[in-house]
Structures are given as C-alpha cells and as structure tokens.
C-alpha cells in the first residue's frame, strides 16, 4: 500500500506541476521549475500518452469535427466546406501543448537525473521512448497547423520553425532514439503499467519508431524525394517495423469522462458513412452482399446494375459524386466486406453493434421519413429499412429543406457501436499501414524488403484480419470488379475503366424505369484525372479503407499529399462562402482549393506570442487560412 501511495503521490505532483501552467501558454513556459528529484520520467510519459487519447471535449472537436470530417471518414459539413471554429482549435492547441510539455519534461528530467547520477537503470531507455512519442506529437501538431516550435519549453517565447525543419528534426530524433535504446536493460515491473501502449517493451517501441519514421519519410515524397527515399530506406532496411497485430500501437479506451473516454463516443454526432467511403466500398472486391448477409436481408439486395430511385427535386446533383441524385432503396449487390462491419445497416435492430444514439430519442430506430413539397406537404414516404446510402456534404438549398430522409439517424448507415461505447483500443499505428507504405515505396522504385504486390496484399490481409473477414480475402484480392470510383482490387489488373457505365434506375416520383450513363469520377488532383486504376490508386484506396475509423488525420494527410483517394466536392446548389473557388461552372473538376488544407492558428496566439506567430505565418508561406497548403502537400 505504501508503494501505491508513493506512486500516486508522485503522479499527483507531476499532474499539479503541469496543471500549474496556463493552458494556452503551455508552449511558452519552462515546466521544470519543480525539483527534478520529485518526479520520474515514466510519469511524464504516462501522462503524455494518456492525455493524448483526448478527453471528450477535445476529441469531439478535433478527432471528429476536424479530422474525421476533413479526412472524409464520415459525412459532415464544417471544415469539409472550408469553415472554421476558433473555440475548437483552442481546445486542441491547449491540449497538444500539454502533451508535448509532458513528453519534453520527461526528457529533461531524465537528463538531469543522469547528470546527477540519480537515474534508474531504465531511465536512458525511457528518455528515448519519450523522444519517439514527442516526434509523433510534434508532427501531429504540425500536420494540423504547419509551422510549430521545435526548440520549445526553454523560454517564455519559443520560435516557430517551418514544416521542413520540423520533419527533419523528427526523423533525426527517431533514428537516434532507436539507436540508443538498449534492449538488454532491465525493465522494472513496477513501471510496466505506466506505458498504456506497449508496457515498456523496448523491442515494440523500436518497431513503432521505425514505422513512424517510414510514415514521416513518405510524407515528404512529393516535395523532397531524395530525403524521403533515404530516410525510408534506412528505416525499413533491417525489417524491424510493425508487422503483426500484437505490435499495433494502441491504447485501451474506458467509459466515463476522462482522457481515456472513447474519441468517437459522443452521442450527438451519428457519424454517418461518407460519400467518399461509400463510393470506394461499392463493388470493390466483388464480394456479394448475398454471401455476407443472412436470409433476412436477401430480398433487399438489388442487381449489380441498379443505382436507385432518381429523385431530382430532393437530391442534389451539383457535385462530382458519381452516386449523386439517387436514393438507393435496398442493399448493394456487392460491397467491400469491411463496410458492413464499420457501419450499421439502417433498421437492422438485431445487429449486436447497432448503435441507438442519441439515447434520449428514438430517432435511431425510426426508418420512415418523408420528402416534402415547397409548402411542406408530403410528396413521398420512404422506409429506409435495409437501405444503403451516403449523403453528400455542401449546400443543398431547397432540396435539403424538403428532404427529411438524407441526414437522419434512422435512415443512414452510421458508425458501429463497436467504436462508440469506449470499449475499443484506439489505434495510432497498425501493421497494415507499414505494408501500404512499403507498397508505395516499391512503386517509387525505392529499395524495400518486399515487392509492391506482396506488401499491398499483406496490407489488405492485415486489415481483413482486424475486421474478421479473412474468409473473403482470396476472392477479394483477385477481383477485377470496379468500385464506383473506377478502381479494382487485383494488383495485376490495371485496365482503366470506361468513361461511364450504364445503370438502371427508377423514377422515384412516377415509378418509371430508366437507364443512365454514370460517370466514373475524374480526379484532376491525380495525374490530371487520366488514371483511376493504377497501383498507387489501389494502394491509397486500400490504405484509406484500412485506416477508417481510427486514423482520420492520416487519411486527410494522404489526400493532401497525393490527391488520393478521390474526394467528391461539396454540393453547390448555392455558392459556399468558405470555398469561393468552387462554382457552378467547375464543380465536376477537382482542385486543392475545394478542400481544407490545415487549421488556422488559435486567435490568441498572435497576442500571447506575437513574434512566434509572425514567424509561423512567414514559414507557412501563405495566409493563416484553412485553404493554405502545407509544405509537403500536393499543390495544383
């Protein structure tokens, strides 16, 4: 009991030390004001990792409203239409400052203990782990804002560094930290529980550091290819990266209201399937719904060449979303087998992962909704039970006002309860990402330990293992069926789809049958829209699906870096004030000016650190705006 109380007291002292800083100014203070003898490195690492899981306040603003929205992992307006909320950004900036503060303090405390000879046998290793985690946090912060401080925590007004400097620093830190971890050093059993990711397995931390280095190196591929190649090849050379499920960097969530509460647990947001994901899922892999679902679903499954009810007066077509303008009144003929695991089917109340949020209403179980006329009268009533749809973001104007169907809890596929109940493990890096990174590196003719095909298929297999759908793996990998975006799974099938394909529909108002030529979308951000089914498109398509729903910031970063996968434009029945470049004359094209590129700095920063803010804007190379691309991002 004395040991427990001693540890608890140390943790409280550490927490009080950090909490004493003004939240917004945590980057601007020296956190080592307390005696180094009063604290231990492991407590700072523990605090930094746990707090970075995000309490519900910051999780709903950054992870859900910013990252998942910008990364098109769910359907939501907000930043996907260029808007911005300073309060949300302050919440994240305050928090990430604290996480970095704790990691950096652990490093400083370790250095002081070593200098005084008061260190533990494992202190040096823990310092390297703190450096690895700091490299992640620093680049996470930079991937949101752009320039951030590198040499912070040493004075009252830290300087801001450009993104290139930040990435070079992080890459060097990761390499040096791995080289300085002594795997033979003993791990005290008393500190194992203070590492919620790996229990201070030095071997796993080294694998994470190498995989993270691969990620960061690849981020530079479009702007600094020589550096990207050399760093990636060095990180992957020894084969010591995350390869297996038990090496996943993940942290157990817990119910309640604290830092370990699930990042996607807030009931107010249904987290509908996005149009981006839906278009990637549909037809991909050729796995039939009939083979995935039980007898009760079979009568709802539609033919492969059916696109749905055409409802022009209620569904926008002012977007390059190939599924726009239709309501799919059934279940798709074939769909990626991870889709039904990630999102629940409307009306499928027997599904053990059916999510009933918000719990204070019965909306999740109401599948019957109306389409109205201008006077508010009912034009058509639709029962969305076992219907599968995704709604486009943007401004729908009158079509949205008259449509009670397209953004309602009971009628749309929503995120599985598996991710809403604070019982999962939040994933920061999994084996599938290592493999997809290697596959991309192989496509770039970098020296890697596997062929592009082998790595690509290993990434798919790793993702299928996570979702428990390996029974479909072999058929899936060999499929040449095109998704709604014109991409297939088979590595060896690089035939481009035709410009369009014929699909049948039913007029939702008259019940008359018709046929439409449905375009495969032209993604101008990638090879000027001429390619839809090459190896890199396949790799990023699979990576995007695999990263859902745990890694939305990575999904957003890949799209900013490469223009992949295809992101549909927001609907533009009326001009979107925060996306002025998107107009009724160009909405069928893709452009970086149609998608968010970063977060603006918190408004307080210009006052609390005027010099640093001015440095940041100069290093950014553009306005402090949502649409200003970061250094490593694709510009076109």
C-alpha distance (Angstrom), angle and dihedral (degrees) to the residues before:
residue distance angle dihedral
X1 . . .
X2 3.82 . .
X3 3.79 89.2 .
X4 3.79 91.2 51.5
X5 3.78 92.4 48.0
X6 3.77 91.2 48.3
X7 3.80 91.1 52.3
X8 3.78 92.1 45.4
X9 3.78 90.9 50.3
X10 3.77 91.0 50.9
X11 3.80 90.5 50.3
X12 3.79 91.8 49.9
X13 3.79 90.6 49.0
X14 3.77 89.9 51.2
X15 3.79 92.4 47.3
X16 3.78 91.9 48.5
X17 3.78 90.8 49.4
X18 3.78 91.3 55.0
X19 3.78 95.4 39.0
X20 3.78 90.9 54.9
X21 3.79 90.0 72.9
X22 3.76 117.8 89.2
X23 3.80 104.1 -103.9
X24 3.75 99.9 -125.9
X25 3.78 93.5 41.5
X26 3.81 96.9 51.0
X27 3.79 90.5 113.6
X28 3.78 89.8 55.1
X29 3.81 102.6 56.5
X30 3.78 139.2 73.7
X31 3.82 105.0 -116.2
X32 3.81 95.6 -167.3
X33 3.78 94.7 79.2
X34 3.82 89.9 115.8
X35 3.79 119.5 74.7
X36 3.79 113.6 -82.3
X37 3.81 88.5 -137.5
X38 3.80 89.7 67.6
X39 3.78 96.2 60.9
X40 3.79 140.9 46.9
X41 3.80 131.6 -143.7
X42 3.81 94.1 -121.0
X43 3.80 92.9 61.1
X44 3.77 92.6 55.7
X45 3.81 92.2 48.1
X46 3.78 90.3 48.5
X47 3.79 92.5 49.6
X48 3.79 93.3 47.0
X49 3.82 95.1 49.7
X50 3.80 95.6 43.5
X51 3.79 95.3 44.9
X52 3.81 89.9 48.6
X53 3.81 88.4 63.8
X54 3.82 82.4 77.3
X55 3.77 125.8 -125.0
X56 3.83 114.5 -114.6
X57 3.80 92.5 -94.9
X58 3.78 95.4 60.8
X59 3.83 96.2 28.8
X60 3.78 94.4 61.2
X61 3.80 90.9 48.5
X62 3.78 103.1 41.2
X63 3.81 108.3 21.3
X64 3.81 96.7 36.9
X65 3.80 108.6 23.3
X66 3.79 97.0 35.0
X67 3.81 111.2 23.3
X68 3.79 102.7 31.1
X69 3.80 90.6 42.3
X70 3.81 97.2 46.1
X71 3.81 89.5 41.7
X72 3.83 92.2 51.7
X73 3.79 92.9 -127.2
X74 3.77 88.8 133.7
X75 3.78 136.5 12.3
X76 3.77 114.6 -94.0
X77 3.79 138.3 130.6
X78 3.78 118.4 -138.4
X79 3.78 113.6 83.3
X80 3.83 92.2 10.6
X81 3.80 85.4 69.7
X82 3.80 92.1 43.7
X83 3.81 99.6 -98.3
X84 3.78 124.8 138.7
X85 3.80 138.6 -160.4
X86 3.79 118.8 -155.1
X87 3.82 93.7 -160.8
X88 3.81 91.0 57.1
X89 3.78 91.0 49.5
X90 3.80 93.2 48.3
X91 3.82 88.5 53.4
X92 3.81 91.8 54.8
X93 3.81 95.9 39.5
X94 3.80 91.4 51.5
X95 3.79 91.5 49.6
X96 3.79 100.1 44.6
X97 3.81 88.2 48.2
X98 3.79 88.5 57.8
X99 3.82 93.8 46.8
X100 3.80 90.7 51.9
X101 3.78 90.2 43.7
X102 3.80 91.3 56.7
X103 3.81 94.6 45.6
X104 3.78 92.7 48.2
X105 3.78 92.4 46.3
X106 3.80 90.3 54.0
X107 3.79 89.3 55.4
X108 3.79 92.8 48.2
X109 3.80 93.0 46.8
X110 3.81 90.0 50.6
X111 3.78 92.0 51.2
X112 3.79 91.3 50.2
X113 3.80 92.7 48.5
X114 3.80 91.8 49.6
X115 3.80 90.7 49.5
X116 3.81 90.4 51.6
X117 3.79 94.6 42.1
X118 3.82 92.5 -120.1
X119 3.80 96.0 114.4
X120 3.80 125.9 120.7
X121 3.79 122.3 -119.0
X122 3.81 89.3 -101.9
X123 3.83 98.4 43.1
X124 3.80 95.7 98.8
X125 3.80 91.5 52.5
X126 3.78 92.2 47.9
X127 3.78 89.7 52.7
X128 3.81 89.2 56.4
X129 3.79 90.2 49.6
X130 3.80 89.7 51.1
X131 3.81 88.6 51.8
X132 3.82 91.1 51.4
X133 3.79 91.8 50.0
X134 3.80 91.4 44.9
X135 3.81 89.8 54.0
X136 3.80 89.0 55.6
X137 3.80 94.0 47.4
X138 3.78 93.8 45.9
X139 3.80 92.8 52.2
X140 3.80 91.7 43.1
X141 3.79 88.4 56.1
X142 3.80 91.6 45.1
X143 3.80 92.4 48.8
X144 3.80 87.2 59.4
X145 3.79 101.7 42.0
X146 3.81 108.7 11.6
X147 3.82 114.4 -134.8
X148 3.82 114.2 42.5
X149 3.83 134.1 160.7
X150 3.80 117.9 -74.9
X151 3.81 100.7 178.6
X152 3.79 95.5 40.1
X153 3.81 130.9 142.0
X154 3.81 91.7 52.4
X155 3.79 101.1 92.3
X156 3.75 144.4 2.3
X157 3.79 98.5 -87.1
X158 3.81 114.3 35.0
X159 3.78 120.7 -159.4
X160 3.78 119.3 -117.5
X161 3.80 118.5 -127.7
X162 3.79 129.2 -153.1
X163 3.80 119.7 -103.6
X164 3.81 93.8 -104.4
X165 3.80 91.0 56.7
X166 3.79 91.3 48.0
X167 3.80 92.6 51.7
X168 3.80 94.4 44.9
X169 3.81 89.2 49.8
X170 3.83 92.9 49.0
X171 3.79 93.4 47.1
X172 3.81 91.6 50.2
X173 3.81 91.3 46.7
X174 3.79 92.3 52.5
X175 3.79 93.4 49.7
X176 3.79 93.8 47.2
X177 3.81 94.3 43.9
X178 3.82 91.8 53.8
X179 3.81 90.7 48.8
X180 3.81 91.0 52.3
X181 3.80 99.3 48.7
X182 3.78 109.8 105.9
X183 3.79 106.5 -153.6
X184 3.82 90.4 -168.3
X185 3.80 92.0 63.0
X186 3.78 112.9 107.8
X187 3.77 120.4 -107.9
X188 3.78 114.2 -141.7
X189 3.80 108.4 -128.8
X190 3.80 89.2 -139.8
X191 3.81 92.7 69.1
X192 3.82 100.3 43.7
X193 3.80 92.8 93.0
X194 3.80 89.9 53.9
X195 3.80 90.9 71.1
X196 3.82 104.4 69.1
X197 3.80 92.9 -175.5
X198 3.80 107.5 47.0
X199 3.81 108.3 -2.1
X200 3.81 87.1 -120.1
X201 3.78 95.3 -61.1
X202 3.78 98.6 165.4
X203 3.81 91.8 -160.8
X204 3.80 92.3 56.4
X205 3.78 93.2 46.2
X206 3.80 89.0 54.3
X207 3.80 90.5 51.1
X208 3.79 90.7 49.7
X209 3.80 91.1 49.2
X210 3.80 91.7 51.9
X211 3.81 92.8 46.6
X212 3.80 90.7 47.3
X213 3.79 89.0 50.0
X214 3.81 88.5 52.8
X215 3.80 89.7 52.4
X216 3.78 94.1 49.0
X217 3.80 93.2 44.5
X218 3.79 91.0 52.6
X219 3.79 89.5 50.7
X220 3.81 87.4 68.0
X221 3.81 94.6 50.4
X222 3.80 97.1 106.2
X223 3.81 98.4 44.6
X224 3.81 107.4 25.2
X225 3.79 105.9 25.9
X226 3.82 97.2 164.1
X227 3.82 93.1 53.9
X228 3.80 91.6 41.8
X229 3.79 92.1 52.6
X230 3.79 96.7 46.4
X231 3.81 94.4 46.4
X232 3.80 93.7 45.3
X233 3.79 94.4 47.5
X234 3.79 91.7 48.6
X235 3.81 92.9 48.2
X236 3.81 94.9 48.7
X237 3.81 99.3 37.2
X238 3.79 99.0 93.1
X239 3.80 93.1 43.8
X240 3.80 90.3 -124.2
X241 3.79 99.4 137.5
X242 3.82 136.5 109.3
X243 3.80 106.9 -64.8
X244 3.78 107.6 147.7
X245 3.79 140.4 51.4
X246 3.79 94.3 -109.6
X247 3.80 89.6 56.6
X248 3.80 94.2 58.7
X249 3.78 114.5 127.1
X250 3.80 99.8 -127.1
X251 3.79 138.9 142.7
X252 3.79 126.5 -148.3
X253 3.80 115.1 -114.5
X254 3.80 122.1 -140.9
X255 3.77 133.3 -160.5
X256 3.79 121.0 -106.8
X257 3.78 133.5 56.5
X258 3.79 108.4 -59.0
X259 3.77 141.1 91.4
X260 3.81 92.7 -69.8
X261 3.80 94.7 53.0
X262 3.80 110.5 119.5
X263 3.81 113.0 -83.8
X264 3.81 90.9 -137.2
X265 3.81 97.4 39.8
X266 3.82 102.3 103.6
X267 3.79 110.0 114.6
X268 3.80 99.0 -148.5
X269 3.81 94.5 74.2
X270 3.84 116.2 64.0
X271 3.81 91.7 -164.6
X272 3.78 95.3 -142.8
X273 3.78 120.6 -157.8
X274 3.80 110.0 -88.6
X275 3.78 124.2 -121.3
X276 3.81 87.3 -122.3
X277 3.79 93.3 58.0
X278 3.77 93.3 41.4
X279 3.80 92.9 53.7
X280 3.80 89.9 48.7
X281 3.82 92.6 47.8
X282 3.81 99.4 46.3
X283 3.79 110.8 99.2
X284 3.82 93.3 -13.9
X285 3.79 110.5 143.0
X286 3.79 95.0 5.1
X287 3.82 93.9 -109.9
X288 3.80 106.9 154.4
X289 3.78 121.5 -129.0
X290 3.79 86.4 -136.5
X291 3.80 88.8 65.2
X292 3.79 94.2 45.0
X293 3.80 100.1 46.0
X294 3.78 135.5 56.1
X295 3.79 131.6 -112.1
X296 3.82 95.0 -82.6
X297 3.82 91.0 65.5
X298 3.78 101.3 45.8
X299 3.81 98.6 90.7
X300 3.81 90.4 55.0
X301 3.80 95.6 56.6
X302 3.80 113.3 107.2
X303 3.82 130.6 -150.1
X304 3.79 119.4 -86.4
X305 3.82 92.7 -111.9
X306 3.81 96.4 51.1
X307 3.83 120.7 103.6
X308 3.81 101.6 178.8
X309 3.79 142.9 -115.3
X310 3.78 114.4 -16.4
X311 3.79 107.4 -136.3
X312 3.80 107.0 169.6
X313 3.80 96.0 169.9
X314 3.78 94.0 55.4
X315 3.82 107.5 29.2
X316 3.79 123.5 62.0
X317 3.79 121.5 -123.5
X318 3.82 94.0 -179.6
X319 3.81 93.4 109.0
X320 3.80 138.5 69.9
X321 3.80 90.6 -114.7
X322 3.84 103.1 127.7
X323 3.81 91.3 -146.3
X324 3.81 94.9 51.9
X325 3.79 120.2 125.7
X326 3.80 97.0 32.0
X327 3.78 139.2 91.9
X328 3.80 112.3 -148.3
X329 3.79 104.4 -139.3
X330 3.78 98.0 -164.8
X331 3.78 143.4 13.4
X332 3.81 122.8 -56.2
X333 3.79 120.7 -100.7
X334 3.81 90.9 -126.0
X335 3.77 133.2 5.0
X336 3.80 140.0 164.5
X337 3.83 104.7 -79.0
X338 3.80 91.7 -128.7
X339 3.81 91.4 64.6
X340 3.80 96.1 74.2
X341 3.82 89.3 46.5
X342 3.79 95.6 50.7
X343 3.80 98.3 41.4
X344 3.78 130.2 34.5
X345 3.79 123.3 -124.5
X346 3.83 112.4 -116.5
X347 3.79 111.4 -105.4
X348 3.79 93.9 14.0
X349 3.78 94.3 128.3
X350 3.83 93.4 161.9
X351 3.80 91.3 64.5
X352 3.84 106.7 109.6
X353 3.80 87.8 -143.8
X354 3.79 95.1 50.2
X355 3.78 106.9 135.2
X356 3.81 117.5 -139.9
X357 3.81 98.6 -171.5
X358 2.92 130.4 174.8
X359 3.79 87.7 50.9
X360 3.81 93.1 -166.7
X361 3.83 91.7 67.0
X362 3.80 137.6 42.5
X363 3.81 92.3 -131.0
X364 3.81 93.9 115.4
X365 3.80 90.7 62.3
X366 3.79 97.4 43.6
X367 3.80 106.8 95.3
X368 3.82 98.5 166.2
X369 3.81 117.3 91.0
X370 3.80 139.8 156.0
X371 3.76 140.3 -121.1
X372 3.80 109.9 -144.9
X373 3.78 138.5 -155.3
X374 3.80 124.2 -127.6
X375 3.80 91.0 -86.7
X376 3.80 93.5 52.2
X377 3.78 96.5 -102.6
X378 3.79 121.0 138.8
X379 3.80 114.7 -98.8
X380 3.78 97.4 172.9
X381 3.80 137.3 -3.2
X382 3.79 117.6 -146.6
X383 3.78 129.0 -167.9
X384 3.81 104.7 -149.5
X385 3.79 95.2 -166.5
X386 3.81 107.6 139.3
X387 3.82 91.1 0.0
X388 3.82 118.5 136.0
X389 3.81 118.7 -149.4
X390 3.78 143.9 143.7
X391 3.78 124.0 -153.6
X392 3.79 124.7 -136.5
X393 3.80 117.8 -124.8
X394 3.79 122.8 -131.3
X395 3.80 134.6 68.5
X396 3.82 114.3 -33.3
X397 3.81 95.8 173.5
X398 3.84 112.4 -171.0
X399 3.80 92.6 -5.1
X400 3.77 89.0 61.9
X401 3.79 94.0 44.4
X402 3.79 91.5 54.0
X403 3.80 93.6 44.0
X404 3.82 115.2 86.4
X405 3.77 92.1 166.1
X406 3.77 112.1 61.5
X407 3.82 103.8 66.4
X408 3.79 104.7 29.0
X409 3.81 126.6 119.8
X410 3.80 96.7 -125.5
X411 3.79 97.2 47.7
X412 3.82 105.8 45.8
X413 3.82 134.4 64.6
X414 3.80 106.5 -100.7
X415 3.79 135.0 -171.6
X416 3.79 113.3 -71.9
X417 3.79 118.3 -102.1
X418 3.79 86.1 -119.3
X419 3.80 86.8 82.7
X420 3.80 99.1 36.0
X421 3.80 102.8 58.3
X422 3.84 100.9 66.6
X423 3.81 91.3 -117.3
X424 3.80 100.6 108.3
X425 3.77 130.9 84.5
X426 3.78 114.9 -107.1
X427 3.80 108.4 -127.5
X428 3.81 121.0 -141.6
X429 3.82 97.5 169.2
X430 3.81 131.1 3.2
X431 3.79 135.1 -178.4
X432 3.79 93.9 -103.0
X433 3.79 90.4 65.8
X434 3.81 92.2 53.0
X435 3.79 89.9 53.1
X436 3.80 95.8 46.2
X437 3.81 89.4 48.9
X438 3.80 89.8 52.7
X439 3.80 90.6 47.6
X440 3.80 90.1 53.7
X441 3.79 91.1 46.2
X442 3.81 89.9 52.5
X443 3.81 89.2 52.1
X444 3.79 87.4 55.3
X445 3.83 89.5 52.2
X446 3.77 93.3 -114.7
X447 3.79 118.9 151.7
X448 3.80 107.8 -96.3
X449 3.83 134.4 156.6
X450 3.82 95.9 -114.2
X451 3.77 138.7 43.1
X452 3.77 117.2 -103.5
X453 3.79 91.4 -111.4
X454 3.81 94.1 49.3
X455 3.80 92.3 49.1
X456 3.81 92.9 44.9
X457 3.78 92.7 51.6
X458 3.81 91.7 43.9
X459 3.81 88.6 54.7
X460 3.80 91.5 52.0
X461 3.80 90.8 46.9
X462 3.80 91.3 51.0
X463 3.80 91.5 51.4
X464 3.81 92.3 46.3
X465 3.79 89.3 51.4
X466 3.81 90.4 54.1
X467 3.80 91.6 52.1
X468 3.81 95.7 41.6
X469 3.81 95.1 -121.5
X470 3.81 100.9 117.8
X471 3.82 90.3 126.6
X472 3.81 87.4 77.9
X473 3.81 96.6 43.1
X474 3.79 102.7 100.5
X475 3.78 95.3 45.5
X476 3.78 90.4 44.0
X477 3.81 95.0 52.2
X478 3.80 92.2 51.6
X479 3.80 96.5 46.0
X480 3.80 119.4 122.6
X481 3.81 94.4 -174.4
X482 3.79 114.6 126.0
X483 3.78 122.5 -124.3
X484 3.79 119.5 -135.1
X485 3.83 86.1 -88.5
X486 3.82 94.2 54.1
X487 3.80 99.4 -104.9
X488 3.81 126.9 125.2
X489 3.82 131.1 -161.7
X490 3.80 104.4 -128.0
X491 3.81 110.5 100.0
X492 3.78 91.3 -147.5
X493 3.81 94.3 50.2
X494 3.80 106.9 84.5
X495 3.78 98.2 148.8
X496 3.77 109.4 135.6
X497 3.80 118.3 -121.2
X498 3.79 119.7 -115.8
X499 3.80 118.2 -95.8
X500 3.79 90.2 -99.9
X501 3.77 142.4 -5.0
X502 3.78 131.6 -143.7
X503 3.80 116.7 -108.3
X504 3.76 131.2 177.0
X505 3.78 123.9 -127.1
X506 3.79 140.6 173.6
X507 3.78 122.3 -129.4
X508 3.79 101.6 -116.1
X509 3.79 93.2 -147.8
X510 3.82 102.4 42.4
X511 3.83 101.8 22.0
X512 3.81 89.0 -129.0
X513 3.81 115.0 149.7
X514 3.80 120.6 -123.4
X515 3.77 144.2 166.7
X516 3.80 127.2 -129.5
X517 3.78 133.8 -170.7
X518 3.81 102.2 -126.0
X519 3.79 114.5 -157.5
X520 3.75 123.6 -133.7
X521 3.82 99.4 -129.4
X522 3.77 119.7 -101.6
X523 3.80 109.7 -131.1
X524 3.80 104.2 -157.8
X525 3.81 90.4 -177.8
X526 3.80 91.9 70.3
X527 3.80 120.4 56.5
X528 3.81 89.6 -28.3
X529 3.78 91.1 -66.9
X530 3.81 94.6 -65.7
X531 3.80 97.0 114.6
X532 3.80 130.4 57.0
X533 3.80 105.4 152.6
X534 3.79 110.4 40.8
X535 3.79 124.5 122.8
X536 3.80 97.0 -93.5
X537 3.81 92.2 51.1
X538 3.80 89.0 51.4
X539 3.80 92.3 48.4
X540 3.80 95.3 50.4
X541 3.81 92.1 42.1
X542 3.79 90.2 56.0
X543 3.79 92.4 41.5
X544 3.81 91.2 51.6
X545 3.80 92.0 51.3
X546 3.81 92.6 45.2
X547 3.80 93.1 49.5
X548 3.82 91.5 55.1
X549 2.99 121.2 137.7
X550 3.81 104.2 -1.4
X551 3.79 103.4 51.0
X552 3.81 109.5 42.0
X553 3.81 93.5 146.0
X554 3.81 89.2 59.3
X555 3.80 90.8 48.1
X556 3.79 89.7 52.2
X557 3.80 91.4 46.2
X558 3.80 93.3 52.1
X559 3.78 91.2 51.1
X560 3.80 91.0 48.6
X561 3.80 90.8 46.9
X562 3.82 99.9 44.5
X563 3.78 109.4 8.7
X564 3.83 86.7 -116.9
X565 2.93 138.4 166.0
X566 3.79 104.0 28.8
X567 3.81 111.6 -93.4
X568 3.79 115.2 -163.8
X569 3.79 117.6 -132.8
X570 3.79 121.0 -108.1
X571 3.80 112.8 -96.9
X572 3.78 112.7 -94.0
X573 3.78 108.6 -161.4
X574 3.81 80.3 140.0
X575 3.81 128.3 19.5
X576 3.80 113.1 -87.4
X577 3.82 107.7 -130.4
X578 3.81 93.8 -148.8
X579 3.81 93.8 49.0
X580 3.80 100.9 48.4
X581 3.82 94.2 162.4
X582 3.82 91.9 62.3
X583 3.81 108.8 85.3
X584 3.81 139.7 164.1
X585 3.80 87.7 -99.7
X586 3.82 98.4 56.1
X587 3.82 107.1 28.6
X588 3.81 91.6 112.8
X589 3.82 89.8 65.1
X590 3.81 131.0 71.9
X591 3.78 123.5 -125.9
X592 3.81 134.8 165.3
X593 3.81 87.2 -124.2
X594 3.81 88.2 67.5
X595 3.83 94.1 61.4
X596 3.83 134.8 58.4
X597 3.79 114.5 -102.5
X598 3.81 104.7 -175.5
X599 3.81 146.8 -20.7
X600 3.77 121.0 -87.4
X601 3.79 115.1 -118.8
X602 3.80 115.6 -97.7
X603 3.77 110.2 -87.4
X604 3.82 91.0 -122.0
X605 3.79 93.3 62.6
X606 3.80 94.3 77.3
X607 3.82 88.7 58.3
X608 3.80 100.8 39.4
X609 3.80 95.0 45.5
X610 3.79 109.8 11.4
X611 3.79 94.6 168.3
X612 3.80 92.1 48.5
X613 3.78 92.1 48.0
X614 3.80 91.5 51.2
X615 3.80 89.8 48.9
X616 3.80 89.9 50.8
X617 3.79 94.3 52.0
X618 3.79 92.0 46.8
X619 3.81 90.4 50.1
X620 3.80 91.5 45.8
X621 3.78 89.6 60.7
X622 3.77 94.9 -143.3
X623 3.76 144.8 44.9
X624 3.78 121.6 -47.7
X625 3.80 89.0 -105.4
X626 3.80 139.7 128.5
X627 3.81 91.3 -115.3
X628 3.83 97.7 53.1
X629 3.83 107.8 109.1
X630 3.79 121.5 -130.7
X631 3.80 120.8 -118.2
X632 3.81 95.3 -99.5
X633 3.82 95.9 41.8
X634 3.78 125.5 105.5
X635 3.79 112.0 -97.5
X636 3.78 121.4 -163.2
